[in-house]
Every structure is written in C-alpha cells, then in structure tokens.
Amino acid sequence: MASTTQRPTQTVDSGSTHPASTTLPVSHLLSELPIQGSTLLFGLNFKYTKVMKKGLINRLKKNKTTLDVDLSCVLFDKQLQVVDKVWFKQLRDSSEAIRHRGDSLNGKDRGAAAQIDRNVDVETIELRLARLPETVCHIALVVSSYNGYPIRQVERGNLYLSDDEGSEVYSTDLTLIANDSAALCVAILSRELGEWRYTQKDLPLSSYEMDKMVEQIQRDLSRIYG
C-alpha cells in the first residue's frame, strides 16, 4: 500500500460486492508503515448469517444456527509463556492497555446500521501498545468462529487492523479466508529494539478452542523465537 487509506463505508444492498483483500508486506516495524501513533484497532464486521447445524439429524431436519465470529488477543512474554488474554470472556488485560469493545453474537445485535458498515464495527479490540508492560513481548491477533463453523461461511464480512484514524495495516474479506478454517492467527506483534514489529501470519489454527489455539501459536512462535 503506497499511501494511507481511510476505512470505506460499505452498503448492505444485495448487489454489493466483496472488497479486495489489502495487505502490506509480510513483516515490518510499525514505524515503517503508513500509520500514526501506537494505538491500533483490530476490527470485525459481518452480516447476520444462518448456517446449518452440525450433525446428521440437524442436517436432515434443516436446523440452523447463527454464525458467531470473535476476535481475541493472546499476550506472551519473552519465554513465549502466556501473560494475558483479551477475548469475550475477559474484555481487558491486566494493564488495561488492550480493551475488547464488546462481543457481537451474530453480526446484527448492534442494530441494522452496524451491519457491514465499516465505520460502525460489531466488534473491535483497541491496542494501546505504549501502555503495555515490558513483560509483554508478543501479541497474537486471532479471529475465530465460536461454534467451530468455517469463518468463510459468513455471507459478507470484513476484518482489519488499522490505527485509530483509519489507516490500514491489514484488511481482508472474511469469505476469502482459506479452506474451512474456524480460527486464524491473523498477525503477530513483537517487540524489537524498543519498537513493535508487525508480522502477517494468516495461519489457520486446527482448533477454535482458546487453550488449543494458544498451544499452536506458541509452537509457531517457538520456531522463530525459541
């Protein structure tokens, strides 16, 4: 991305199309990217979507449930041990530098205006990196489907990482997430020489359960920092 871009507003009409995914090169110091300050927003928006329930009987009866997509952050120390987590069960880390702005259960419970309007997100995590304690050395940014349904089953949806003025580091269409992943480690933020490095991962996780997601992310980090 050659210049900063503001998060566009999308309409929800039936003829709208998915935006192209936009990403910057795989790994950069935040100071090298076209963003301002050290406050980042990890945001999510998706259209209310019904999916077929799991199990043969449910499929035969055509029973459906709503797709619930969640954001989370996992904080690691230098030894790659978990320091803290921010997710729908814990909306702030102990330092309150990372704050979850609420959990949308189905993509529409924030009102009609929020659906797929990139300026009214259904779920956001705010990261004030400068306020984090020095013990936090790595932050994993994760998106997952609460009940394990493939994320890309959403009818429409967007995921992004930006500064608090809307200049994007990462943006993607949820329907384009690879395979049938129910969870994805989107990126890692790591301390480096007094700064933060952004590394795009797009790593499919084999489980949508928090403990198992953490274990897989730890293994991935250990290959680099272990």
PLY file of the C-alpha trace (Angstrom):
ply
format ascii 1.0
element vertex 226
property float x
property float y
property float z
element edge 225
property int vertex1
property int vertex2
end_header
0.00 0.00 0.00
1.67 3.16 -1.16
-0.38 5.62 0.86
-2.76 5.72 3.78
-6.36 4.81 3.12
-9.45 5.55 5.15
-11.75 2.71 6.01
-14.52 2.89 3.42
-18.20 2.57 4.18
-20.00 -0.31 2.53
-23.71 -0.67 1.90
-25.71 -3.78 2.58
-27.71 -3.89 -0.63
-28.00 -7.24 -2.37
-25.86 -6.11 -5.26
-22.83 -5.10 -3.22
-19.55 -6.90 -3.84
-16.76 -8.01 -1.55
-13.78 -5.63 -1.31
-10.41 -6.93 -2.39
-8.10 -8.00 0.43
-5.38 -5.46 1.13
-2.20 -6.30 2.97
1.20 -4.76 3.42
4.40 -6.79 3.10
4.68 -9.72 5.46
6.84 -8.15 8.19
7.57 -4.52 9.06
8.28 -2.33 12.04
5.17 -0.27 12.78
7.29 2.87 12.34
7.84 1.85 8.70
4.13 1.61 7.97
1.76 4.41 6.90
0.06 4.66 10.29
0.16 7.19 13.09
0.89 6.62 16.78
0.92 3.41 18.77
-2.82 2.78 19.14
-4.17 0.06 16.86
-7.71 -1.16 16.20
-8.35 -4.81 15.39
-11.86 -4.75 13.97
-14.52 -7.07 12.65
-17.84 -6.68 10.87
-20.03 -9.36 9.39
-23.55 -9.87 8.12
-26.06 -11.83 10.16
-25.70 -15.33 8.74
-27.59 -18.57 9.36
-25.65 -21.83 8.93
-26.74 -25.45 9.03
-26.25 -27.02 12.45
-23.72 -29.82 12.75
-24.83 -33.44 12.86
-26.81 -35.71 10.58
-30.16 -35.22 12.33
-29.82 -31.44 12.19
-28.97 -31.61 8.50
-31.96 -33.86 7.80
-34.24 -31.50 9.73
-32.50 -28.49 8.19
-31.94 -26.97 11.62
-29.90 -23.77 11.53
-27.99 -21.57 13.93
-26.35 -18.16 13.69
-22.65 -17.82 12.91
-20.72 -16.09 15.70
-17.26 -14.73 14.81
-15.00 -13.45 17.60
-11.76 -11.51 17.98
-9.10 -12.19 20.58
-5.56 -11.23 21.55
-3.09 -13.51 23.31
-0.13 -11.88 25.08
3.18 -13.72 25.50
6.37 -12.95 27.39
9.94 -13.40 26.14
9.86 -17.10 27.02
6.63 -17.46 24.98
4.55 -18.10 28.08
1.05 -16.62 28.16
0.93 -13.37 30.12
-2.69 -12.47 29.45
-5.61 -12.90 27.09
-8.25 -10.49 25.83
-11.39 -12.10 24.43
-15.13 -12.27 25.00
-14.59 -13.84 28.44
-12.08 -11.17 29.51
-12.54 -7.76 27.94
-9.30 -6.16 29.21
-5.77 -7.23 30.02
-4.41 -6.58 33.50
-2.76 -3.30 32.42
-5.94 -2.18 30.59
-3.80 -1.31 27.58
-5.79 -3.73 25.43
-9.57 -3.45 25.52
-12.26 -5.51 23.86
-15.12 -3.22 22.88
-17.75 -5.90 23.11
-18.81 -9.16 21.55
-21.36 -9.39 18.76
-23.12 -12.73 18.99
-24.40 -12.83 15.44
-23.29 -9.80 13.44
-26.53 -7.88 13.82
-27.08 -7.30 17.54
-25.60 -3.79 17.33
-28.51 -2.68 15.16
-29.14 -2.53 11.44
-26.72 0.36 10.86
-23.78 -1.71 12.05
-24.14 -4.48 9.51
-21.24 -4.32 7.08
-20.82 -0.59 7.68
-17.05 -0.44 8.13
-17.43 2.70 10.26
-19.74 1.01 12.77
-17.97 -2.20 13.75
-19.71 -5.04 15.52
-16.54 -5.96 17.41
-13.23 -4.16 17.99
-10.15 -4.64 20.13
-8.16 -1.50 20.91
-4.43 -1.95 21.48
-2.53 0.87 23.19
0.91 -0.60 22.72
2.81 2.14 24.57
0.92 1.30 27.78
1.77 -2.40 27.82
4.19 -3.63 30.49
7.66 -4.64 29.32
6.89 -8.25 30.13
4.60 -8.42 27.09
6.83 -9.26 24.11
4.44 -10.81 21.58
0.74 -10.32 20.81
-1.20 -12.75 18.65
-4.25 -11.35 16.85
-6.84 -14.07 16.35
-10.23 -14.41 14.68
-12.35 -17.48 15.37
-15.80 -18.98 14.95
-17.34 -19.61 18.36
-19.02 -22.91 17.46
-16.36 -24.11 15.03
-18.13 -23.35 11.76
-15.89 -22.19 8.89
-15.44 -18.42 9.11
-15.85 -18.01 5.37
-19.48 -19.16 5.63
-20.46 -15.59 6.55
-22.48 -14.01 3.76
-20.37 -10.86 3.93
-17.76 -9.68 6.37
-14.55 -7.75 6.86
-11.57 -7.96 9.18
-8.93 -5.25 9.55
-6.08 -3.83 11.59
-5.66 -0.06 11.49
-4.56 2.93 13.51
-7.23 4.97 15.28
-7.51 7.31 12.28
-8.49 4.53 9.89
-5.20 4.00 8.06
-4.99 0.26 7.48
-2.20 -2.23 8.03
-4.36 -5.20 7.07
-7.80 -5.72 5.58
-9.46 -8.83 4.26
-12.81 -10.24 3.21
-13.89 -12.96 5.65
-15.42 -15.00 2.84
-11.94 -15.35 1.31
-10.34 -17.00 4.36
-8.63 -20.16 3.19
-10.07 -23.65 3.44
-12.65 -24.32 6.13
-10.74 -22.63 8.93
-12.74 -21.97 12.09
-9.85 -19.99 13.56
-6.98 -17.95 12.17
-3.93 -16.31 13.70
-4.05 -13.15 11.62
-0.82 -11.48 12.75
1.82 -11.23 15.47
3.06 -8.01 17.04
6.54 -8.39 18.58
8.83 -6.05 20.49
12.04 -5.32 18.64
14.69 -2.81 19.73
12.19 -0.61 21.53
9.63 -0.78 18.73
6.90 -3.14 17.62
7.15 -5.37 14.56
4.04 -6.43 12.67
4.21 -9.87 11.05
1.30 -11.04 8.97
0.61 -14.74 9.55
-2.82 -15.77 8.21
-2.10 -19.06 9.99
-5.07 -21.48 10.02
-5.49 -22.93 13.50
-6.56 -26.53 13.94
-8.93 -25.75 16.82
-11.25 -22.88 17.73
-10.90 -23.59 21.48
-8.76 -20.99 23.24
-6.30 -23.33 25.00
-5.60 -25.30 21.84
-5.26 -22.14 19.75
-2.70 -20.82 22.24
-0.68 -24.04 22.06
-0.48 -23.90 18.26
0.51 -20.23 18.28
3.21 -20.98 20.88
4.63 -23.70 18.64
4.68 -21.33 15.70
6.40 -18.59 17.73
8.97 -21.06 19.07
10.15 -21.80 15.54
11.09 -18.14 15.22
11.98 -17.03 18.74
12.58 -20.29 20.59
0 1
1 2
2 3
3 4
4 5
5 6
6 7
7 8
8 9
9 10
10 11
11 12
12 13
13 14
14 15
15 16
16 17
17 18
18 19
19 20
20 21
21 22
22 23
23 24
24 25
25 26
26 27
27 28
28 29
29 30
30 31
31 32
32 33
33 34
34 35
35 36
36 37
37 38
38 39
39 40
40 41
41 42
42 43
43 44
44 45
45 46
46 47
47 48
48 49
49 50
50 51
51 52
52 53
53 54
54 55
55 56
56 57
57 58
58 59
59 60
60 61
61 62
62 63
63 64
64 65
65 66
66 67
67 68
68 69
69 70
70 71
71 72
72 73
73 74
74 75
75 76
76 77
77 78
78 79
79 80
80 81
81 82
82 83
83 84
84 85
85 86
86 87
87 88
88 89
89 90
90 91
91 92
92 93
93 94
94 95
95 96
96 97
97 98
98 99
99 100
100 101
101 102
102 103
103 104
104 105
105 106
106 107
107 108
108 109
109 110
110 111
111 112
112 113
113 114
114 115
115 116
116 117
117 118
118 119
119 120
120 121
121 122
122 123
123 124
124 125
125 126
126 127
127 128
128 129
129 130
130 131
131 132
132 133
133 134
134 135
135 136
136 137
137 138
138 139
139 140
140 141
141 142
142 143
143 144
144 145
145 146
146 147
147 148
148 149
149 150
150 151
151 152
152 153
153 154
154 155
155 156
156 157
157 158
158 159
159 160
160 161
161 162
162 163
163 164
164 165
165 166
166 167
167 168
168 169
169 170
170 171
171 172
172 173
173 174
174 175
175 176
176 177
177 178
178 179
179 180
180 181
181 182
182 183
183 184
184 185
185 186
186 187
187 188
188 189
189 190
190 191
191 192
192 193
193 194
194 195
195 196
196 197
197 198
198 199
199 200
200 201
201 202
202 203
203 204
204 205
205 206
206 207
207 208
208 209
209 210
210 211
211 212
212 213
213 214
214 215
215 216
216 217
217 218
218 219
219 220
220 221
221 222
222 223
223 224
224 225
